[in-house]
Amino acid sequence: MQRLFLHFYLFMLLVLLGIGWSVDRLWQQSQPQQQPGWVSVLGQSLASQLNQPDASAEQIAGQLDLPLQILAINAIAWSEPEQQALSRGQLVPLFSGNAVYFYRHSHDEQLLLQFGPVEIEASSHQGYFFTLLFFALLAIAVALWLWPLARDIQQLQRQLKQFGQGMQLPEQKLPAHSLLAPIANSAQQMAEQIRRLVALQREMTHAVSHELRTPLARLSFALEMQNIAAADKQAMLQDVKELDQLVDEMLDYARLESQTVQLTKEQVNLAELADNLVEKLTPLPGAAIKLQKPDTLWLCCDAHYLERALQNLLVNAKRYAKQQVLLTLSQQQNQLLVRVEDDGPGIAPEQRDKILQPFVRLDESRSKGHGGFGLGLAIVSRIVCWHQGQISIGDSKLGGALFELRLPLKQPQPNK
């Protein structure tokens, strides 16, 4: 950042100096080298009237509407030719800025008559032109400096977006002379480190999960062969089953979290998918599921993973609901709205941000005796993220929790 600041500061300093000097030179060269013609005409008219024997300086100044002042002869530093002209009784013009003054000896040789000032109007259009020229050149110079910077920023943004979507490192790096090269190199190092850490985490998860399957299978087989009380055996087998389910969920979440899953998107009638899912979950223990939906509701999505997300939400709702679970599908403008509600104990506002994280469960009063490993909602969050959607948690009108999914909706023409 220090390099970028110094580069921009020096660039702007040199550009302002260069453009200011150039425009000033052009301005000076454009100014007329000779005095306007009306100045000579006015001077001749004034001198002619002053040479009249009965002429009064006050009367002449009033007739010509010129200010008149009496000055001492030494009030102005005259050049030698100007002093000679005054001595001969001639009218001498002097220019000061955008004004002209006319001087002549009064009857008293030690005093001067000063007529004026008379304003010389400069061309306003010419001033506007040079002002516009200055800012135009400044804009062009800044654009030439910003263009390669904006191009490199866009390239870096594309690379970061590409890495965020598929963890792919950029094939083409920014040139070494780019002002963003240090930032791009830091981002490259960070991306490589993230890839190594994710790969290590994925390998460890898979290794641990697969290594657990073998002893779990042996343990299950050994329990079946043991001659122990049926109740104790059933409790032990249930523990083994829960561990096996935990391994499956860990593997699923690891695939989703590492973004190794490639979604197969197609046009899916979500209303039909919801019908089939409710029918499949109805035999499971827990509250009944009520479905509210239109006849057809098409969505471009991966049907397998979106069904998995809805199943996790419905199973979670059945687990905590008292008597009913409500699944609502609707369309709001360009979004598909999925709402899963229950009449259970609900979720406290301070716990809603945490519950979507992996291995996070609610307090014991809610989770005890209900099973779960804290991965179901984390998987839902990941699947919704893969579909560029959003998930939010609130309070249901039924009295329990409300899970709301918002997915970008494209209304295709169904295949006939």
ZANU-113058 format. One line per 10 residues: number of its first residue (from 1); for each residue x, y, z of C-alpha. Coordinates in Angstrom, 3 decimals. Layout:
// ZANU-113058
NUM = X:Y:Z; ...
This chain:
// ZANU-113058
1 = 0.000:0.000:0.000; 2.888:2.372:0.695; 4.244:1.733:-2.783; 0.837:2.410:-4.316; 0.419:5.641:-2.320; 3.858:6.991:-3.238; 3.377:6.101:-6.890; 0.018:7.889:-7.073; 1.267:10.905:-5.085; 4.323:11.439:-7.297
11 = 2.284:10.844:-10.429; -0.313:13.455:-9.462; 2.377:15.952:-8.438; 4.202:15.653:-11.765; 0.970:15.686:-13.770; -0.327:18.837:-12.061; 2.985:20.625:-12.542; 3.316:19.544:-16.166; -0.262:20.283:-17.203; -0.345:23.574:-15.283
21 = 2.876:24.800:-16.916; 1.761:23.698:-20.395; -1.674:25.304:-20.174; -0.156:28.514:-18.798; 2.272:28.692:-21.732; -0.564:28.143:-24.171; -2.552:30.871:-22.446; 0.302:33.367:-22.693; 0.910:32.555:-26.347; -2.770:33.033:-27.127
31 = -2.892:36.541:-25.671; -2.747:39.347:-28.264; 0.630:41.083:-28.457; -0.818:44.473:-29.413; -3.201:46.646:-27.469; -6.853:46.693:-28.591; -7.624:49.222:-31.307; -10.204:51.100:-29.254; -7.480:52.053:-26.728; -5.674:54.112:-29.394
41 = -8.938:55.665:-30.538; -9.875:56.595:-26.986; -6.404:58.025:-26.340; -6.512:60.148:-29.506; -9.984:61.463:-28.648; -8.926:62.298:-25.107; -5.721:64.037:-26.263; -7.624:66.022:-28.897; -10.111:67.361:-26.359; -7.388:68.202:-23.851
51 = -5.598:70.288:-26.497; -8.595:72.569:-26.818; -7.793:76.022:-25.265; -10.950:76.244:-23.220; -11.080:72.525:-22.336; -11.359:71.502:-18.692; -10.046:68.125:-17.547; -13.065:67.689:-15.284; -15.525:68.386:-18.093; -13.750:66.032:-20.489
61 = -13.631:63.246:-17.902; -17.363:63.724:-17.248; -18.203:63.676:-20.970; -16.214:60.456:-21.514; -17.380:58.969:-18.216; -13.796:58.472:-17.056; -12.572:58.659:-13.436; -10.144:61.540:-12.901; -7.451:61.870:-10.252; -4.647:64.372:-9.650
71 = -1.301:62.730:-8.806; 2.193:63.931:-8.053; 4.665:63.633:-10.922; 6.812:61.201:-8.915; 3.872:58.983:-7.946; 4.758:56.687:-10.831; 8.169:55.445:-11.893; 8.377:56.553:-15.521; 10.717:55.284:-18.154; 12.838:57.769:-20.117
81 = 10.680:57.699:-23.285; 7.519:58.126:-21.178; 9.023:61.136:-19.329; 9.936:62.742:-22.637; 6.428:62.179:-23.959; 4.925:63.754:-20.856; 7.305:66.720:-21.162; 6.073:67.307:-24.710; 2.497:67.375:-23.392; 1.529:64.051:-24.905
91 = -0.970:61.568:-23.457; 0.718:58.434:-22.138; -1.263:55.187:-21.663; -0.247:52.649:-19.026; -1.649:49.116:-18.743; -2.235:47.439:-15.397; -3.808:44.003:-15.436; -7.033:44.183:-17.424; -7.228:47.981:-17.258; -5.618:50.977:-18.977
101 = -4.839:54.458:-17.529; -4.114:57.668:-19.408; -1.691:60.276:-17.986; -0.832:63.869:-18.896; 0.741:66.892:-17.232; -1.656:69.305:-15.685; -1.117:73.070:-15.867; 1.154:72.584:-12.865; 4.160:70.685:-14.164; 4.514:68.886:-10.804
111 = 1.084:67.290:-11.087; -0.377:64.584:-13.305; -3.859:64.056:-14.646; -4.896:60.373:-14.386; -7.861:59.277:-16.481; -9.160:55.809:-15.813; -9.080:52.987:-15.173; -10.786:51.704:-18.291; -11.436:47.965:-18.128; -10.191:45.786:-20.956
121 = -12.557:42.823:-21.122; -10.847:39.495:-21.662; -12.553:36.832:-23.733; -14.549:34.685:-21.313; -14.866:31.932:-23.904; -11.108:31.722:-24.143; -10.803:31.417:-20.355; -13.427:28.652:-20.297; -11.567:26.848:-23.048; -8.269:26.772:-21.173
131 = -10.009:25.741:-17.923; -11.723:22.914:-19.766; -8.431:21.968:-21.413; -6.697:21.750:-18.033; -9.315:19.442:-16.524; -9.555:17.359:-19.703; -5.807:16.745:-19.727; -5.913:15.943:-16.005; -8.764:13.451:-16.543; -6.889:11.774:-19.408
141 = -3.714:11.490:-17.330; -5.580:10.000:-14.333; -7.428:7.588:-16.641; -4.136:6.419:-18.160; -2.804:5.770:-14.635; -5.972:4.068:-13.383; -6.609:1.862:-16.428; -3.838:-0.708:-15.802; -4.661:-0.610:-12.078; -8.359:-1.301:-12.745
151 = -7.415:-4.070:-15.194; -5.199:-5.746:-12.591; -7.909:-5.382:-9.929; -10.437:-7.098:-12.221; -7.988:-9.902:-12.948; -7.257:-10.351:-9.244; -10.994:-10.337:-8.501; -11.607:-13.045:-11.122; -8.804:-15.139:-9.682; -10.145:-14.844:-6.136
161 = -13.673:-15.664:-7.323; -12.358:-18.664:-9.241; -10.510:-19.849:-6.151; -13.596:-19.322:-3.984; -15.751:-21.413:-6.302; -13.446:-24.321:-7.017; -10.225:-23.670:-5.079; -8.324:-23.400:-8.356; -5.084:-21.469:-8.332; -4.691:-18.845:-11.089
171 = -2.730:-19.962:-14.141; -1.747:-16.422:-15.179; -0.195:-14.220:-12.510; -0.028:-10.450:-12.491; 3.153:-8.981:-14.028; 5.925:-8.097:-11.621; 5.741:-4.387:-12.511; 2.060:-4.204:-11.522; 1.291:-2.087:-8.468; -0.908:-4.935:-7.211
181 = 1.802:-7.569:-7.614; 2.596:-7.671:-3.844; -1.097:-8.077:-3.011; -1.513:-10.762:-5.684; 1.527:-12.644:-4.374; 0.145:-12.543:-0.827; -3.220:-13.797:-2.084; -1.449:-16.568:-3.988; 0.428:-17.680:-0.883; -2.770:-17.570:1.161
191 = -4.627:-19.631:-1.462; -1.898:-22.268:-1.512; -1.947:-22.450:2.273; -5.735:-22.805:2.289; -5.550:-25.600:-0.258; -2.978:-27.457:1.797; -5.010:-27.092:4.974; -8.256:-28.143:3.295; -6.556:-31.119:1.665; -5.060:-32.119:5.003
201 = -8.427:-31.766:6.750; -10.166:-33.796:4.038; -7.552:-36.528:4.159; -7.742:-36.723:7.939; -11.543:-36.818:7.897; -11.640:-39.578:5.298; -8.874:-41.535:6.961; -10.432:-41.354:10.410; -13.916:-42.094:9.093; -12.852:-45.092:7.043
211 = -10.663:-46.418:9.822; -13.631:-46.257:12.181; -15.809:-48.403:9.952; -13.768:-51.575:10.423; -13.722:-51.610:14.249; -17.397:-50.592:14.286; -18.271:-53.524:12.041; -16.237:-55.896:14.261; -17.854:-54.471:17.367; -21.332:-54.909:15.921
221 = -20.586:-58.482:14.929; -19.086:-59.248:18.344; -22.148:-57.869:20.116; -24.422:-60.030:18.013; -22.423:-63.101:19.053; -22.336:-62.249:22.752; -24.782:-63.969:25.072; -25.924:-60.944:27.061; -29.258:-59.527:28.072; -31.398:-58.436:25.124
231 = -31.921:-54.917:26.513; -28.210:-54.370:27.045; -27.378:-55.790:23.629; -29.944:-53.551:21.962; -28.545:-50.448:23.709; -24.996:-51.323:22.636; -26.045:-51.965:19.041; -27.857:-48.635:19.032; -24.664:-46.899:20.141; -22.742:-48.603:17.347
241 = -25.427:-47.564:14.860; -25.190:-43.948:15.992; -21.415:-44.006:15.573; -21.836:-45.408:12.074; -24.313:-42.637:11.260; -21.856:-40.083:12.608; -19.172:-41.417:10.264; -21.552:-41.106:7.290; -22.484:-37.530:8.158; -18.855:-36.567:8.686
251 = -17.977:-37.890:5.237; -20.908:-36.076:3.634; -20.091:-32.816:5.360; -16.396:-33.119:4.522; -17.252:-33.459:0.820; -19.552:-30.460:0.923; -17.243:-28.294:3.030; -14.251:-28.959:0.797; -16.394:-28.195:-2.251; -15.385:-31.376:-4.031
261 = -19.007:-32.134:-4.913; -20.054:-31.148:-8.416; -23.731:-30.251:-8.523; -25.811:-31.728:-11.324; -28.387:-29.040:-11.896; -31.562:-29.704:-13.831; -35.138:-28.469:-13.935; -36.935:-30.022:-10.976; -40.602:-29.797:-10.032; -40.066:-29.021:-6.364
271 = -43.743:-29.539:-5.563; -43.512:-33.155:-6.723; -40.211:-33.616:-4.879; -41.812:-32.346:-1.661; -44.753:-34.743:-2.094; -42.447:-37.725:-2.401; -40.295:-36.589:0.525; -43.266:-36.131:2.873; -44.590:-39.535:1.861; -41.203:-41.096:2.624
281 = -40.881:-39.425:6.037; -44.454:-40.029:7.202; -43.759:-43.517:8.653; -40.939:-42.170:10.828; -41.727:-41.474:14.468; -42.607:-37.931:15.370; -45.180:-35.306:14.464; -47.133:-35.400:11.221; -46.005:-33.231:8.322; -48.486:-30.895:6.643
291 = -47.588:-29.672:3.160; -48.719:-26.428:1.526; -47.616:-25.869:-2.080; -48.737:-24.991:-5.590; -49.335:-27.743:-8.134; -46.043:-27.092:-9.905; -42.992:-25.118:-8.894; -39.934:-25.468:-11.106; -36.398:-24.835:-9.919; -32.999:-25.335:-11.527
301 = -31.134:-27.264:-8.838; -29.437:-30.514:-7.862; -32.428:-32.613:-6.858; -30.405:-35.076:-4.771; -28.745:-32.515:-2.529; -31.745:-30.210:-2.272; -33.856:-33.193:-1.201; -31.158:-33.987:1.365; -31.407:-30.437:2.745; -35.206:-30.573:2.999
311 = -35.035:-34.022:4.591; -32.611:-32.797:7.247; -34.905:-29.880:8.067; -38.053:-32.042:8.227; -36.405:-34.772:10.306; -35.095:-32.133:12.680; -38.568:-30.565:12.905; -40.262:-33.963:13.531; -37.725:-34.665:16.248; -38.625:-31.581:18.285
321 = -42.254:-30.902:17.280; -45.089:-31.714:19.653; -47.933:-32.375:17.238; -47.367:-30.847:13.821; -44.766:-29.807:11.234; -45.606:-27.462:8.378; -43.711:-27.391:5.067; -44.625:-24.458:2.798; -43.404:-23.876:-0.763; -44.100:-20.571:-2.492
331 = -42.713:-18.123:-5.007; -41.866:-14.510:-4.184; -40.804:-12.494:-7.222; -37.615:-14.155:-8.452; -37.062:-16.379:-5.406; -38.295:-19.746:-4.208; -39.329:-19.662:-0.562; -39.202:-22.861:1.511; -40.488:-22.658:5.094; -40.243:-25.497:7.628
341 = -42.090:-24.816:10.904; -42.868:-26.803:14.026; -44.674:-26.335:17.323; -41.734:-27.411:19.467; -39.718:-25.428:22.025; -38.179:-23.144:19.367; -34.652:-21.767:19.193; -33.446:-18.864:21.318; -32.283:-15.822:19.279; -28.759:-15.962:20.734
351 = -28.368:-19.579:19.524; -29.556:-19.116:15.934; -26.210:-18.028:14.521; -24.379:-20.933:16.137; -26.748:-23.773:15.262; -25.771:-23.747:11.565; -22.144:-24.446:12.447; -20.863:-28.041:12.448; -20.900:-30.061:15.689; -22.961:-27.384:17.445
361 = -26.052:-28.576:19.303; -28.502:-26.795:21.512; -28.554:-27.001:25.289; -29.160:-30.307:26.989; -32.786:-29.538:27.724; -33.495:-29.566:23.992; -31.022:-32.080:22.627; -30.981:-34.719:25.290; -32.668:-37.871:24.157; -33.200:-36.648:20.623
371 = -29.956:-37.839:19.067; -28.127:-35.876:16.393; -24.508:-34.900:15.980; -24.753:-31.219:15.106; -24.045:-31.810:11.406; -27.528:-31.928:9.887; -28.145:-28.186:9.806; -24.529:-27.504:8.825; -25.082:-29.726:5.777; -28.284:-27.825:4.983
381 = -26.397:-24.529:5.166; -23.697:-25.823:2.825; -26.189:-27.142:0.252; -28.114:-23.856:0.280; -24.846:-21.963:-0.185; -24.006:-24.155:-3.183; -27.327:-23.115:-4.735; -26.549:-19.393:-4.113; -29.384:-19.241:-1.597; -29.867:-18.021:1.958
391 = -31.101:-19.662:5.149; -32.571:-17.879:8.137; -34.033:-18.982:11.475; -36.945:-17.343:13.243; -40.070:-17.953:15.293; -42.943:-19.924:13.835; -46.599:-18.985:14.191; -47.061:-22.536:15.449; -44.974:-21.647:18.476; -41.719:-23.409:17.596
401 = -38.823:-22.833:15.220; -39.001:-21.538:11.660; -36.354:-22.400:9.057; -36.653:-20.348:5.871; -34.737:-21.052:2.657; -34.566:-18.505:-0.151; -33.271:-19.852:-3.455; -32.880:-17.933:-6.743; -35.772:-19.019:-8.912; -35.772:-19.457:-12.673
411 = -39.107:-20.239:-14.211; -38.360:-22.654:-17.085; -40.743:-24.223:-19.526; -41.377:-27.798:-18.374; -40.561:-30.576:-20.763; -43.613:-31.872:-22.590
